[in-house]
Amino acid sequence: MIIEEVQDLLPAGFSDQSRVWIYQSSRAFIEKEQNEINEQLEQFYVQWTAHGAPVKGWAKILFGQFIVVMADETDVAVSGCSTDASVRVIKSIERQYSVNLFDRLNITFLRKGKAEMLPLGQVQYAIDQGFIDAGTYLFNNVVYTRKELLENWLVPLGKSWLAQKVNLPQQNISSN
C-alpha cells in the first residue's frame, strides 16, 4: 500500500537506479511556499547539466516537508559539479524560507497521512506515551535510489534502523 502511495508522487519514466537525495525541512511548508519552491526546483532541474550534457532530473516537495531530488543517470551521470549545483539550490531555499534542510537529528513519522517530526531525543518518550509504536511509519531519508525510495523510504519503526536505538513494546509489526 505505501509503495503505491509513494509511486503515485514520483514521475514516470525514471530508472529504478535513478539517484535520489532527500532533504527534510525543519518545518512543514505552507501551500504558498510549496508552490514557490516547486517552481524554483522545476526551473533548476529543467536546466540541470553535467559537463554540459542535460541531466534527466526531477525535484519536488513531498508530504509538505521533504524536498526530493532525482537524477536518472542512465544516459548522463551526475558529476560533482552538478551535485554541487543542486546543493546550492537547496541552500538557497534554506535561506529564503528560514528552514534547516540538513539537520539529521529530527525524525519524521507518518501519522494519519501527515508528516510529523520529533527530535531524536524525544522518540522514546513518544513511544512510552503511545504516540508512536513499532507499526508507525518512519521516513528513512537515507535511501539512495528510486527503487529504495519506493521500497524503503517509509518503513515501520519496528523494521527501521531506529528500532535498535529505542525500547519498543513487543507487538506485531505490519509488513506494508
PALUM-99065 format. One record per atom (N, C-alpha, C): residue number from 1; atom name; x, z, y. Coordinates in nm, 2 decimals, decimal comma. Each point is the difference from the previous one (the first is absolute). Example, Ala and Ser with C-alpha at 12.3 -4.5 7.8 and 13.67 -1.06 7.14 Angstrom:
REM PALUM-99065
REC  seba  timi       u       w       v
REC     1     N    1,32    0,78   -0,57
REC     1    CA   -0,09    0,00    0,12
REC     1     C    0,09    0,00    0,12
REC     2     N   -0,04   -0,07    0,11
REC     2    CA    0,09    0,00    0,11
REC     2     C   -0,08    0,08    0,11
//
This chain:
REM PALUM-99065
REC  seba  timi       u       w       v
REC     1     N    0,08    0,00   -0,12
REC     1    CA   -0,08    0,00    0,12
REC     1     C    0,09    0,00    0,13
REC     2     N    0,09    0,09    0,00
REC     2    CA    0,09    0,01    0,12
REC     2     C    0,08   -0,13    0,02
REC     3     N    0,05   -0,06   -0,11
REC     3    CA    0,08   -0,12    0,01
REC     3     C   -0,08   -0,11    0,07
REC     4     N   -0,13   -0,02   -0,04
REC     4    CA   -0,08   -0,10    0,06
REC     4     C   -0,03    0,03    0,15
REC     5     N   -0,02    0,13    0,04
REC     5    CA   -0,02    0,03    0,14
REC     5     C    0,12   -0,04    0,08
REC     6     N    0,12    0,03   -0,05
REC     6    CA    0,12   -0,03    0,08
REC     6     C    0,02   -0,15    0,00
REC     7     N   -0,02   -0,07   -0,11
REC     7    CA    0,02   -0,14   -0,01
REC     7     C   -0,09   -0,07    0,10
REC     8     N   -0,12    0,05    0,02
REC     8    CA   -0,09   -0,06    0,10
REC     8     C    0,05    0,00    0,14
REC     9     N    0,09    0,10    0,03
REC     9    CA    0,06    0,01    0,13
REC     9     C    0,12   -0,09    0,02
REC    10     N    0,06   -0,05   -0,10
REC    10    CA    0,12   -0,08    0,01
REC    10     C   -0,02   -0,15    0,00
REC    11     N    0,09   -0,07    0,06
REC    11    CA   -0,02   -0,15    0,00
REC    11     C    0,02   -0,06   -0,13
REC    12     N   -0,07   -0,11   -0,03
REC    12    CA    0,01   -0,08   -0,12
REC    12     C    0,13   -0,09    0,01
REC    13     N    0,04   -0,04   -0,11
REC    13    CA    0,11   -0,10    0,00
REC    13     C    0,14    0,05    0,01
REC    14     N    0,02    0,13   -0,01
REC    14    CA    0,13    0,06    0,01
REC    14     C    0,05    0,04   -0,15
REC    15     N    0,12   -0,02   -0,02
REC    15    CA    0,06    0,03   -0,13
REC    15     C   -0,01    0,15   -0,03
REC    16     N   -0,02    0,04   -0,13
REC    16    CA    0,00    0,14   -0,03
REC    16     C    0,14    0,07    0,03
REC    17     N    0,10   -0,08    0,01
REC    17    CA    0,14    0,06    0,04
REC    17     C    0,02    0,00    0,15
REC    18     N   -0,10   -0,04    0,08
REC    18    CA    0,02    0,01    0,14
REC    18     C    0,04    0,14    0,04
REC    19     N    0,10    0,00    0,10
REC    19    CA    0,06    0,13    0,05
REC    19     C   -0,10    0,07    0,09
REC    20     N   -0,02    0,13   -0,01
REC    20    CA   -0,09    0,08    0,07
REC    20     C    0,07    0,11    0,07
REC    21     N   -0,04    0,02    0,13
REC    21    CA    0,04    0,12    0,07
REC    21     C   -0,12    0,07    0,05
REC    22     N   -0,01    0,13   -0,01
REC    22    CA   -0,12    0,08    0,05
REC    22     C    0,05    0,10    0,10
REC    23     N   -0,07    0,00    0,11
REC    23    CA    0,03    0,10    0,11
REC    23     C   -0,12    0,08    0,02
REC    24     N    0,00    0,13   -0,03
REC    24    CA   -0,11    0,09    0,02
REC    24     C    0,01    0,06    0,14
REC    25     N   -0,11   -0,01    0,07
REC    25    CA   -0,01    0,05    0,14
REC    25     C   -0,03    0,15   -0,01
REC    26     N    0,05    0,07    0,10
REC    26    CA   -0,02    0,14    0,01
REC    26     C   -0,14    0,04    0,04
REC    27     N   -0,08   -0,10    0,03
REC    27    CA   -0,14    0,02    0,03
REC    27     C   -0,08   -0,13   -0,03
REC    28     N   -0,12    0,01   -0,02
REC    28    CA   -0,09   -0,12   -0,02
REC    28     C   -0,01   -0,08    0,13
REC    29     N    0,00   -0,13   -0,01
REC    29    CA   -0,02   -0,08    0,12
REC    29     C   -0,15   -0,02    0,03
REC    30     N   -0,04    0,01    0,12
REC    30    CA   -0,14   -0,03    0,04
REC    30     C   -0,02   -0,15   -0,02
REC    31     N   -0,12   -0,05    0,00
REC    31    CA   -0,03   -0,14   -0,02
REC    31     C    0,06   -0,09    0,10
REC    32     N    0,00    0,04    0,12
REC    32    CA    0,06   -0,08    0,11
REC    32     C    0,15   -0,02   -0,03
REC    33     N    0,07    0,11   -0,03
REC    33    CA    0,14   -0,01   -0,03
REC    33     C    0,02   -0,08   -0,12
REC    34     N   -0,08    0,01   -0,11
REC    34    CA    0,02   -0,08   -0,12
REC    34     C   -0,01   -0,15    0,04
REC    35     N   -0,10   -0,04    0,08
REC    35    CA   -0,01   -0,14    0,04
REC    35     C    0,12   -0,04    0,07
REC    36     N    0,05    0,07    0,10
REC    36    CA    0,12   -0,03    0,08
REC    36     C    0,12   -0,01   -0,09
REC    37     N    0,02    0,09   -0,09
REC    37    CA    0,12    0,01   -0,09
REC    37     C   -0,01   -0,12   -0,10
REC    38     N   -0,11   -0,02   -0,06
REC    38    CA   -0,02   -0,11   -0,09
REC    38     C    0,04   -0,14    0,07
REC    39     N   -0,04   -0,01    0,12
REC    39    CA    0,03   -0,12    0,08
REC    39     C    0,15   -0,01    0,02
REC    40     N    0,07    0,11    0,03
REC    40    CA    0,14    0,00    0,02
REC    40     C    0,07   -0,04   -0,13
REC    41     N   -0,05    0,06   -0,11
REC    41    CA    0,06   -0,02   -0,13
REC    41     C   -0,01   -0,15   -0,04
REC    42     N   -0,12   -0,06    0,03
REC    42    CA   -0,02   -0,14   -0,03
REC    42     C    0,09   -0,09    0,08
REC    43     N    0,02    0,03    0,13
REC    43    CA    0,09   -0,07    0,08
REC    43     C    0,14    0,01   -0,05
REC    44     N    0,04    0,11   -0,06
REC    44    CA    0,13    0,01   -0,06
REC    44     C    0,01   -0,08   -0,12
REC    45     N   -0,09    0,02   -0,10
REC    45    CA    0,03   -0,07   -0,13
REC    45     C   -0,02   -0,15    0,00
REC    46     N   -0,08   -0,05    0,09
REC    46    CA   -0,01   -0,15    0,00
REC    46     C    0,12   -0,06    0,06
REC    47     N    0,09    0,08    0,07
REC    47    CA    0,12   -0,06    0,05
REC    47     C    0,13    0,06   -0,07
REC    48     N   -0,03    0,08   -0,11
REC    48    CA    0,11    0,07   -0,07
REC    48     C    0,09   -0,11   -0,07
REC    49     N    0,13    0,02    0,02
REC    49    CA    0,10   -0,09   -0,06
REC    49     C    0,11    0,07   -0,06
REC    50     N    0,07   -0,06   -0,10
REC    50    CA    0,12    0,05   -0,06
REC    50     C    0,10   -0,12    0,01
REC    51     N    0,10    0,02    0,08
REC    51    CA    0,11   -0,11    0,02
REC    51     C   -0,07   -0,13    0,04
REC    52     N   -0,10    0,01    0,09
REC    52    CA   -0,06   -0,12    0,05
REC    52     C   -0,12   -0,05   -0,08
REC    53     N   -0,01    0,04   -0,13
REC    53    CA   -0,11   -0,05   -0,08
REC    53     C   -0,12    0,10    0,01
REC    54     N   -0,12   -0,06    0,00
REC    54    CA   -0,12    0,09    0,01
REC    54     C   -0,02    0,09   -0,13
REC    55     N   -0,03    0,12    0,03
REC    55    CA   -0,03    0,10   -0,11
REC    55     C   -0,15    0,00   -0,02
REC    56     N   -0,04   -0,01   -0,12
REC    56    CA   -0,14    0,01   -0,03
REC    56     C   -0,03    0,15    0,00
REC    57     N   -0,06    0,04    0,11
REC    57    CA   -0,02    0,14    0,03
REC    57     C   -0,15    0,04    0,03
REC    58     N   -0,02    0,13    0,00
REC    58    CA   -0,13    0,05    0,03
REC    58     C    0,02    0,15    0,04
REC    59     N   -0,09    0,04    0,09
REC    59    CA    0,01    0,15    0,04
REC    59     C   -0,14    0,04    0,06
REC    60     N   -0,04    0,12   -0,03
REC    60    CA   -0,13    0,05    0,04
REC    60     C    0,00    0,15   -0,01
REC    61     N   -0,09    0,06    0,08
REC    61    CA   -0,03    0,14   -0,02
REC    61     C   -0,11    0,01   -0,11
REC    62     N    0,03    0,09   -0,10
REC    62    CA   -0,09    0,03   -0,11
REC    62     C   -0,04    0,14    0,01
REC    63     N   -0,12    0,03   -0,03
REC    63    CA   -0,06    0,14    0,00
REC    63     C    0,02    0,07    0,13
REC    64     N    0,01   -0,08    0,11
REC    64    CA    0,01    0,05    0,13
REC    64     C    0,13    0,08    0,04
REC    65     N    0,09    0,00   -0,10
REC    65    CA    0,12    0,09    0,02
REC    65     C    0,13   -0,06   -0,05
REC    66     N   -0,01   -0,11   -0,08
REC    66    CA    0,12   -0,05   -0,06
REC    66     C    0,03   -0,14    0,05
REC    67     N    0,12   -0,03    0,05
REC    67    CA    0,04   -0,14    0,03
REC    67     C    0,07   -0,05   -0,13
REC    68     N   -0,06   -0,10   -0,06
REC    68    CA    0,06   -0,06   -0,12
REC    68     C    0,05   -0,14    0,04
REC    69     N    0,13   -0,02   -0,03
REC    69    CA    0,07   -0,12    0,03
REC    69     C    0,04   -0,06   -0,13
REC    70     N   -0,03   -0,13   -0,02
REC    70    CA    0,03   -0,07   -0,13
REC    70     C    0,07   -0,13    0,03
REC    71     N    0,10   -0,03   -0,08
REC    71    CA    0,07   -0,13    0,01
REC    71     C    0,01   -0,06   -0,14
REC    72     N   -0,05   -0,12   -0,02
REC    72    CA    0,01   -0,07   -0,13
REC    72     C    0,14   -0,07    0,01
REC    73     N    0,09    0,04   -0,08
REC    73    CA    0,14   -0,05    0,00
REC    73     C    0,02   -0,11   -0,11
REC    74     N   -0,11   -0,06   -0,04
REC    74    CA    0,01   -0,11   -0,10
REC    74     C    0,08   -0,11    0,05
REC    75     N   -0,02   -0,04    0,13
REC    75    CA    0,07   -0,12    0,06
REC    75     C    0,11    0,05    0,09
REC    76     N   -0,02    0,10    0,08
REC    76    CA    0,09    0,05    0,10
REC    76     C    0,02    0,15   -0,02
REC    77     N    0,13    0,04   -0,02
REC    77    CA    0,03    0,14   -0,02
REC    77     C    0,01    0,07    0,14
REC    78     N   -0,05    0,12    0,01
REC    78    CA    0,01    0,07    0,12
REC    78     C    0,14    0,06    0,02
REC    79     N    0,06   -0,03    0,11
REC    79    CA    0,14    0,04    0,02
REC    79     C    0,00    0,13    0,08
REC    80     N    0,12    0,06    0,02
REC    80    CA    0,01    0,12    0,08
REC    80     C   -0,05   -0,02    0,14
REC    81     N    0,03   -0,11    0,06
REC    81    CA   -0,04   -0,03    0,14
REC    81     C   -0,15   -0,01    0,00
REC    82     N   -0,07   -0,06   -0,10
REC    82    CA   -0,14   -0,02    0,01
REC    82     C   -0,07    0,14   -0,03
REC    83     N    0,06    0,08   -0,09
REC    83    CA   -0,05    0,14   -0,02
REC    83     C    0,01    0,08    0,13
REC    84     N    0,12   -0,02    0,07
REC    84    CA    0,02    0,07    0,13
REC    84     C   -0,11   -0,04    0,10
REC    85     N   -0,04   -0,13    0,00
REC    85    CA   -0,10   -0,04    0,09
REC    85     C   -0,13    0,06   -0,03
REC    86     N   -0,04    0,02   -0,12
REC    86    CA   -0,12    0,07   -0,04
REC    86     C    0,00    0,15    0,05
REC    87     N    0,12    0,06   -0,02
REC    87    CA    0,01    0,14    0,04
REC    87     C   -0,01    0,02    0,15
REC    88     N    0,06   -0,10    0,07
REC    88    CA   -0,02    0,00    0,15
REC    88     C   -0,15    0,00    0,04
REC    89     N   -0,08   -0,08   -0,07
REC    89    CA   -0,14    0,00    0,03
REC    89     C   -0,06    0,13   -0,03
REC    90     N    0,03    0,06   -0,11
REC    90    CA   -0,05    0,13   -0,04
REC    90     C    0,04    0,11    0,11
REC    91     N    0,12    0,00    0,04
REC    91    CA    0,05    0,09    0,10
REC    91     C   -0,07   -0,02    0,13
REC    92     N   -0,03   -0,12    0,04
REC    92    CA   -0,07   -0,03    0,12
REC    92     C   -0,14    0,06   -0,01
REC    93     N   -0,07   -0,02   -0,11
REC    93    CA   -0,13    0,06   -0,02
REC    93     C    0,00    0,15    0,01
REC    94     N    0,11    0,06   -0,06
REC    94    CA    0,01    0,15    0,01
REC    94     C    0,01    0,04    0,15
REC    95     N    0,08   -0,07    0,08
REC    95    CA    0,01    0,04    0,14
REC    95     C   -0,13   -0,03    0,08
REC    96     N   -0,06   -0,11   -0,03
REC    96    CA   -0,12   -0,04    0,07
REC    96     C   -0,12    0,09   -0,02
REC    97     N   -0,01    0,05   -0,13
REC    97    CA   -0,12    0,08   -0,03
REC    97     C    0,03    0,15   -0,03
REC    98     N    0,12    0,04    0,04
REC    98    CA    0,05    0,14   -0,02
REC    98     C   -0,03    0,06   -0,14
REC    99     N    0,05   -0,07   -0,10
REC    99    CA   -0,02    0,04   -0,14
REC    99     C    0,14    0,00   -0,06
REC   100     N    0,01    0,07   -0,12
REC   100    CA    0,12   -0,01   -0,08
REC   100     C   -0,03   -0,08   -0,12
REC   101     N    0,07   -0,10   -0,03
REC   101    CA   -0,02   -0,09   -0,11
REC   101     C    0,11    0,02   -0,11
REC   102     N    0,09    0,09    0,02
REC   102    CA    0,11    0,02   -0,09
REC   102     C    0,01    0,14   -0,06
REC   103     N   -0,10    0,08    0,03
REC   103    CA    0,00    0,14   -0,06
REC   103     C   -0,05    0,00   -0,14
REC   104     N    0,09    0,04   -0,09
REC   104    CA   -0,03    0,00   -0,14
REC   104     C   -0,05    0,14   -0,05
REC   105     N   -0,01    0,10    0,09
REC   105    CA   -0,04    0,13   -0,04
REC   105     C   -0,15    0,03    0,01
REC   106     N   -0,07   -0,10    0,03
REC   106    CA   -0,15    0,01    0,00
REC   106     C   -0,05   -0,08   -0,12
REC   107     N   -0,09    0,06   -0,08
REC   107    CA   -0,06   -0,06   -0,12
REC   107     C   -0,14   -0,04    0,03
REC   108     N   -0,04   -0,12   -0,03
REC   108    CA   -0,14   -0,04    0,02
REC   108     C   -0,08   -0,02   -0,13
REC   109     N   -0,12    0,05    0,00
REC   109    CA   -0,09   -0,01   -0,11
REC   109     C   -0,12   -0,08    0,04
REC   110     N   -0,06   -0,06   -0,10
REC   110    CA   -0,13   -0,07    0,02
REC   110     C   -0,11    0,09   -0,04
REC   111     N   -0,08    0,05    0,10
REC   111    CA   -0,11    0,08   -0,03
REC   111     C   -0,13   -0,06    0,06
REC   112     N   -0,10   -0,02   -0,08
REC   112    CA   -0,13   -0,05    0,05
REC   112     C    0,03   -0,14    0,07
REC   113     N    0,09   -0,08   -0,05
REC   113    CA    0,02   -0,13    0,06
REC   113     C    0,09    0,00    0,12
REC   114     N    0,05    0,12    0,04
REC   114    CA    0,08    0,00    0,13
REC   114     C    0,14    0,06   -0,03
REC   115     N    0,09   -0,04    0,07
REC   115    CA    0,14    0,05   -0,01
REC   115     C    0,00    0,13    0,08
REC   116     N    0,05    0,11   -0,07
REC   116    CA    0,02    0,13    0,06
REC   116     C    0,14    0,05   -0,03
REC   117     N    0,07    0,04    0,11
REC   117    CA    0,14    0,03   -0,01
REC   117     C    0,02    0,15    0,00
REC   118     N    0,10    0,04   -0,08
REC   118    CA    0,04    0,15    0,00
REC   118     C    0,15    0,00    0,01
REC   119     N    0,05    0,10    0,08
REC   119    CA    0,15    0,02   -0,01
REC   119     C    0,03    0,04   -0,14
REC   120     N    0,12   -0,04   -0,05
REC   120    CA    0,04    0,03   -0,14
REC   120     C   -0,01    0,15   -0,03
REC   121     N    0,04    0,08    0,10
REC   121    CA   -0,01    0,15   -0,02
REC   121     C   -0,14    0,06   -0,02
REC   122     N   -0,10   -0,08    0,03
REC   122    CA   -0,14    0,05   -0,01
REC   122     C   -0,07   -0,05   -0,12
REC   123     N    0,07   -0,09   -0,08
REC   123    CA   -0,07   -0,06   -0,12
REC   123     C   -0,04    0,11   -0,10
REC   124     N    0,09    0,10   -0,03
REC   124    CA   -0,04    0,10   -0,10
REC   124     C   -0,12    0,08    0,05
REC   125     N    0,00    0,04    0,12
REC   125    CA   -0,11    0,07    0,06
REC   125     C   -0,13   -0,08   -0,02
REC   126     N    0,00   -0,13    0,03
REC   126    CA   -0,12   -0,09   -0,02
REC   126     C   -0,04    0,00   -0,14
REC   127     N    0,09    0,00   -0,10
REC   127    CA   -0,03    0,00   -0,14
REC   127     C   -0,06    0,14   -0,03
REC   128     N    0,06    0,11    0,04
REC   128    CA   -0,05    0,13   -0,03
REC   128     C   -0,14    0,02    0,06
REC   129     N   -0,03   -0,06    0,11
REC   129    CA   -0,13    0,02    0,06
REC   129     C   -0,11   -0,10   -0,05
REC   130     N    0,05   -0,09   -0,09
REC   130    CA   -0,10   -0,10   -0,06
REC   130     C   -0,02   -0,12    0,09
REC   131     N    0,07   -0,02    0,11
REC   131    CA   -0,01   -0,11    0,09
REC   131     C    0,04   -0,13   -0,07
REC   132     N    0,11    0,01   -0,08
REC   132    CA    0,04   -0,11   -0,08
REC   132     C    0,03    0,05   -0,14
REC   133     N    0,00   -0,09   -0,10
REC   133    CA    0,03    0,04   -0,14
REC   133     C    0,08   -0,12   -0,07
REC   134     N    0,03    0,02   -0,12
REC   134    CA    0,08   -0,10   -0,08
REC   134     C   -0,06   -0,14    0,01
REC   135     N   -0,13   -0,01    0,01
REC   135    CA   -0,06   -0,13    0,00
REC   135     C   -0,01   -0,06    0,14
REC   136     N    0,03    0,07    0,10
REC   136    CA    0,00   -0,05    0,14
REC   136     C    0,11   -0,11    0,02
REC   137     N   -0,04   -0,12    0,05
REC   137    CA    0,09   -0,11    0,01
REC   137     C    0,10    0,03    0,12
REC   138     N    0,12   -0,03   -0,03
REC   138    CA    0,11    0,02    0,09
REC   138     C    0,06   -0,14    0,04
REC   139     N    0,03   -0,02    0,13
REC   139    CA    0,06   -0,13    0,04
REC   139     C    0,15    0,02   -0,03
REC   140     N    0,05   -0,08   -0,09
REC   140    CA    0,14    0,00   -0,04
REC   140     C    0,07   -0,11    0,08
REC   141     N    0,06    0,03    0,11
REC   141    CA    0,05   -0,10    0,10
REC   141     C    0,14   -0,05   -0,03
REC   142     N    0,05    0,03   -0,12
REC   142    CA    0,13   -0,05   -0,04
REC   142     C   -0,01   -0,12   -0,09
REC   143     N   -0,11   -0,06   -0,01
REC   143    CA   -0,02   -0,13   -0,08
REC   143     C    0,09   -0,11    0,06
REC   144     N    0,05   -0,09   -0,08
REC   144    CA    0,09   -0,10    0,05
REC   144     C   -0,05   -0,14   -0,01
REC   145     N   -0,10   -0,03   -0,09
REC   145    CA   -0,05   -0,13   -0,01
REC   145     C   -0,15    0,00    0,01
REC   146     N   -0,06   -0,13    0,01
REC   146    CA   -0,14   -0,01    0,01
REC   146     C   -0,07    0,05   -0,13
REC   147     N    0,07   -0,03   -0,11
REC   147    CA   -0,06    0,05   -0,13
REC   147     C    0,00    0,16    0,00
REC   148     N    0,11    0,06    0,04
REC   148    CA    0,00    0,15    0,01
REC   148     C   -0,10    0,05    0,10
REC   149     N   -0,02   -0,07    0,11
REC   149    CA   -0,10    0,04    0,09
REC   149     C   -0,14    0,00   -0,06
REC   150     N   -0,03   -0,10   -0,08
REC   150    CA   -0,13   -0,01   -0,07
REC   150     C   -0,01    0,11   -0,10
REC   151     N    0,10    0,03   -0,08
REC   151    CA   -0,01    0,08   -0,11
REC   151     C    0,04    0,15    0,03
REC   152     N    0,09    0,02    0,09
REC   152    CA    0,05    0,14    0,02
REC   152     C    0,00    0,05    0,14
REC   153     N   -0,07   -0,07    0,10
REC   153    CA    0,00    0,06    0,13
REC   153     C   -0,10    0,12    0,00
REC   154     N   -0,11   -0,02   -0,06
REC   154    CA   -0,10    0,11   -0,01
REC   154     C    0,00    0,05   -0,14
REC   155     N    0,05    0,12   -0,02
REC   155    CA    0,01    0,06   -0,13
REC   155     C   -0,05    0,14    0,00
REC   156     N   -0,06    0,05   -0,11
REC   156    CA   -0,05    0,14    0,00
REC   156     C    0,12    0,09    0,02
REC   157     N   -0,02    0,11    0,08
REC   157    CA    0,10    0,09    0,02
REC   157     C    0,07    0,05   -0,12
REC   158     N   -0,08    0,02   -0,11
REC   158    CA    0,06    0,05   -0,12
REC   158     C    0,09   -0,09   -0,08
REC   159     N    0,00   -0,13    0,04
REC   159    CA    0,08   -0,10   -0,06
REC   159     C    0,11   -0,05    0,10
REC   160     N    0,01    0,07    0,11
REC   160    CA    0,09   -0,05    0,11
REC   160     C    0,14    0,08   -0,01
REC   161     N    0,09   -0,05    0,08
REC   161    CA    0,13    0,07    0,02
REC   161     C   -0,02    0,14    0,05
REC   162     N   -0,11    0,03    0,07
REC   162    CA   -0,02    0,13    0,06
REC   162     C   -0,05    0,10   -0,10
REC   163     N   -0,05   -0,04   -0,11
REC   163    CA   -0,05    0,09   -0,11
REC   163     C    0,11    0,10   -0,05
REC   164     N    0,12   -0,05    0,00
REC   164    CA    0,11    0,09   -0,04
REC   164     C    0,04    0,10    0,10
REC   165     N   -0,05   -0,01    0,12
REC   165    CA    0,04    0,09    0,11
REC   165     C   -0,11    0,10    0,04
REC   166     N   -0,11   -0,01   -0,07
REC   166    CA   -0,11    0,09    0,03
REC   166     C   -0,05    0,07   -0,13
REC   167     N   -0,08    0,10    0,02
REC   167    CA   -0,07    0,06   -0,12
REC   167     C   -0,14   -0,04    0,00
REC   168     N   -0,03   -0,09   -0,10
REC   168    CA   -0,14   -0,05   -0,01
REC   168     C   -0,07    0,08   -0,11
REC   169     N   -0,13    0,04    0,02
REC   169    CA   -0,07    0,05   -0,11
REC   169     C   -0,02   -0,10   -0,11
REC   170     N    0,00    0,04   -0,12
REC   170    CA   -0,02   -0,09   -0,12
REC   170     C   -0,14   -0,06    0,01
REC   171     N   -0,01   -0,13    0,00
REC   171    CA   -0,13   -0,07   -0,01
REC   171     C    0,02   -0,14   -0,04
REC   172     N   -0,10   -0,07   -0,03
REC   172    CA    0,01   -0,15   -0,03
REC   172     C    0,02   -0,08    0,13
REC   173     N    0,09   -0,09   -0,02
REC   173    CA    0,03   -0,09    0,11
REC   173     C   -0,05   -0,14   -0,03
REC   174     N   -0,08   -0,06    0,09
REC   174    CA   -0,06   -0,13   -0,02
REC   174     C    0,11   -0,10   -0,01
REC   175     N   -0,02   -0,11   -0,07
REC   175    CA    0,10   -0,10   -0,02
REC   175     C   -0,03   -0,12    0,09
REC   176     N   -0,08    0,01    0,10
REC   176    CA   -0,02   -0,11    0,09
REC   176     C    0,12   -0,05    0,07
//
